[in-house]
Amino acid sequence: MKRIFFSTLVATGLIVVAVWYFSDAPTPKEEIIRARQAARFQSTLIKARGGDVAAQLAVAGYYKDGIGVKKNQALAGDFYRRAARRGRPVAQYELGRMYETGSGVGADSIKAAEWYRLAAGIGGNRDAQYALGRLYFTGRGVVNNYAAAVKWFRKAANQGHPAALYIMGAVYLEGWSVNVDPIEAYKWFTLALPVADQAMAFDRSYDPARALRRLKAKMNKFQIGRAEEKAALWKPRTEKPAIAIPGRRLLPVRQ
């Protein structure tokens, strides 16, 4: 009886292992998708090696995320660099991020700041503007400068960057290089509220709902009404990016 029971357990265990193993195997539909992704990667790679900037950006993304090819951060960095040198703001931002995090390249905050600055200023890239603001705020790769940090945070916030919207609320709440202004703080926190999940994806402490609750308790009805008025009138701005190629004039980026 014991032998039968033990044999049953072994058989059951083998079935469970088999189900677990084969459940990880790709379905026919997944195989088709992977084959298409691999084919798309190969055709895009040919264009990228031929100097097509859009293809270089795409190939960098494929290598970064492992789409159609095995993940390779070093090769992603190589293709981002190619596109960045051709003046593409998105590539400049991504390359700056790689230098900041040390992903695929040696960590270098100074180089990160250089690429962010190019993408943020001339390129008008809101992600780069926010990232450059962080570097100035913490003094990594650049001299610590709250005024410069706020300048870049504001640029990113004006374009609707979720984390920058929250940060601008904190700027006016704490008085970082500006006068403390609860109305402005309330306005920015209110603007961050619809994108709270995205803001908190950057940092869990970037919670506009909590900030508003605390701030509301210290404000009168007139101040709250004025802040809500200003938030209702606010509209995001979109900066028109330009291509920055050393030794050449600035060119508009084709969308």
C-alpha positions in Angstrom: 0.0 0.0 0.0 2.9 2.3 0.9 4.6 1.6 -2.4 1.4 2.4 -4.3 1.0 5.6 -2.4 4.7 6.6 -3.0 4.5 5.7 -6.7 1.3 7.9 -7.0 3.2 10.8 -5.4 6.1 10.5 -7.8 3.9 10.3 -10.8 1.9 13.3 -9.7 5.1 15.2 -9.1 6.3 14.4 -12.6 3.1 15.6 -14.1 3.3 18.9 -12.2 6.9 19.4 -13.3 5.9 18.6 -16.9 3.0 21.0 -16.9 5.3 23.7 -15.4 8.0 23.1 -18.0 5.8 23.1 -21.0 3.7 26.1 -19.8 6.9 28.2 -20.3 7.2 27.0 -23.9 6.0 29.7 -26.4 2.6 29.1 -28.1 2.4 29.0 -31.9 1.0 32.6 -31.9 4.0 33.7 -29.7 6.4 32.0 -32.1 4.9 33.9 -35.1 5.2 37.2 -33.2 8.8 36.5 -32.3 9.7 35.5 -35.9 8.1 38.7 -37.1 10.0 40.8 -34.5 13.3 39.1 -35.5 12.7 39.8 -39.2 11.8 43.4 -38.5 14.9 43.8 -36.4 17.2 42.4 -39.2 15.7 44.7 -41.8 15.9 47.7 -39.5 19.5 46.8 -38.6 20.5 47.0 -42.3 19.0 50.5 -42.5 20.7 51.5 -39.3 24.1 50.4 -40.4 23.5 52.3 -43.6 23.1 55.6 -41.6 19.3 55.9 -41.3 18.8 57.8 -38.0 15.3 56.6 -37.4 16.5 53.0 -37.8 19.4 53.6 -35.5 16.9 54.8 -32.8 14.7 51.8 -33.4 17.6 49.3 -33.3 18.8 50.8 -30.0 15.4 50.3 -28.6 15.3 46.7 -29.8 18.6 45.9 -28.1 17.6 47.8 -25.0 14.3 45.9 -24.6 15.2 42.6 -26.2 12.7 42.8 -29.0 13.5 40.6 -32.0 17.0 40.1 -30.6 18.7 39.2 -27.3 19.0 42.2 -24.9 22.4 43.9 -25.2 22.8 47.2 -23.4 26.2 47.9 -24.9 24.9 47.6 -28.4 21.9 49.7 -27.5 24.3 52.4 -26.3 26.3 52.1 -29.5 23.2 52.8 -31.7 21.9 55.5 -29.4 25.3 57.2 -29.7 25.1 57.1 -33.5 21.7 58.8 -33.5 22.7 61.2 -30.7 25.7 62.4 -32.7 23.3 63.1 -35.5 21.4 65.4 -33.2 18.3 63.3 -32.2 17.0 64.5 -28.8 15.5 61.2 -27.8 18.8 59.4 -28.5 20.7 62.1 -26.6 18.4 61.6 -23.6 18.7 57.8 -23.7 22.5 58.0 -23.9 22.6 60.4 -21.0 20.4 58.0 -19.0 22.8 55.2 -19.7 25.7 57.2 -18.5 23.8 58.2 -15.4 22.9 54.6 -14.5 26.0 52.9 -15.9 23.8 50.6 -18.1 25.8 49.4 -21.2 28.5 52.1 -20.6 30.7 53.2 -17.7 28.8 55.3 -15.2 29.7 59.0 -15.8 27.5 61.7 -14.3 29.5 64.4 -16.2 28.8 62.8 -19.6 25.2 62.2 -18.5 24.8 65.9 -17.8 26.4 66.8 -21.2 24.0 64.6 -23.2 21.0 65.7 -21.0 21.8 69.3 -21.6 21.9 68.9 -25.4 18.6 67.0 -25.4 17.0 69.4 -22.9 18.1 72.7 -24.2 18.3 72.5 -28.0 16.2 69.4 -28.3 13.4 70.5 -25.9 13.1 66.9 -24.6 11.0 67.0 -21.4 12.5 63.8 -19.9 16.0 65.3 -20.4 14.9 68.6 -18.8 13.7 66.7 -15.7 16.8 64.6 -15.6 19.1 67.6 -15.9 17.1 69.3 -13.1 17.7 66.3 -10.8 21.5 66.5 -11.5 21.6 70.2 -10.6 19.5 69.6 -7.5 21.8 66.8 -6.2 25.0 68.2 -7.6 25.9 65.1 -9.6 27.9 65.7 -12.8 27.4 69.5 -12.4 27.8 72.0 -9.6 24.9 71.9 -7.2 22.6 74.8 -8.2 18.9 75.0 -7.0 18.1 77.9 -9.4 19.3 75.9 -12.4 17.5 72.8 -11.1 14.2 74.8 -10.8 14.8 76.3 -14.3 14.9 72.8 -15.9 12.1 71.3 -13.7 9.9 74.2 -14.7 10.6 73.6 -18.4 9.8 69.9 -18.0 6.6 70.7 -16.0 5.5 73.2 -18.6 5.5 70.3 -21.0 3.5 68.2 -18.6 6.2 65.9 -17.3 4.4 64.0 -14.4 7.3 64.1 -11.9 8.2 67.6 -12.7 4.7 68.8 -12.1 4.9 67.4 -8.5 8.4 68.7 -8.0 7.3 72.3 -8.9 4.7 72.0 -6.2 7.5 71.0 -3.7 9.7 73.9 -5.1 7.0 76.5 -4.1 6.1 74.7 -0.9 9.7 74.6 0.4 11.0 77.8 -1.3 13.9 76.3 -3.3 15.4 79.3 -5.0 11.9 80.9 -5.1 9.7 82.6 -2.6 7.4 80.2 -0.7 4.0 80.4 -2.3 1.3 78.0 -1.2 -1.0 79.1 -4.0 1.6 78.1 -6.7 2.4 74.9 -4.7 -1.3 74.0 -4.6 -1.6 74.7 -8.4 1.3 72.4 -9.3 0.2 69.6 -7.0 -3.3 69.9 -8.5 -1.9 69.6 -12.0 0.1 66.5 -10.9 -3.0 64.8 -9.6 -4.3 63.3 -12.9 -0.9 61.8 -13.6 -0.2 60.8 -10.0 0.6 57.2 -10.9 3.2 58.3 -13.4 4.7 60.7 -11.0 4.9 58.1 -8.3 6.6 55.7 -10.7 9.6 58.0 -10.5 9.5 58.1 -6.7 6.8 56.7 -4.4 7.0 59.9 -2.3 5.8 62.0 -5.2 2.2 61.8 -4.0 0.2 64.9 -5.0 -3.0 63.8 -3.2 -1.2 63.6 0.1 0.6 66.9 -0.5 -2.7 68.6 -1.3 -4.3 67.2 1.8 -1.5 68.6 4.0 -1.4 71.9 2.2 -5.2 72.4 2.2 -5.2 72.3 6.0 -2.9 75.3 6.1 -4.7 77.5 3.5 -7.9 79.6 3.5 -10.8 79.3 1.0 -9.6 82.3 -1.0 -6.1 80.8 -1.5 -7.5 77.4 -2.5 -10.0 79.0 -4.9 -7.2 81.1 -6.5 -4.9 78.1 -6.8 -7.7 76.0 -8.4 -8.4 78.9 -10.8 -4.8 79.0 -11.9 -4.7 75.2 -12.4 -7.8 75.3 -14.5 -6.2 78.0 -16.8 -2.9 76.2 -17.2 -2.1 74.5 -20.5 1.0 72.4 -21.3 3.4 73.9 -23.8 5.3 71.8 -26.4 8.8 72.9 -27.3 9.7 72.5 -30.9 12.9 70.4 -31.0 15.9 71.1 -33.1 18.8 69.0 -34.2 22.2 70.0 -32.8 25.1 68.8 -34.9 28.6 70.2 -33.9 29.8 72.6 -36.5 26.4 73.0 -38.2 23.5 75.3 -37.9 20.4 74.1 -35.9 17.9 72.2 -37.9 14.2 71.5 -37.0 13.5 67.8 -36.2 11.2 66.2 -38.7 8.3 64.7 -36.7 
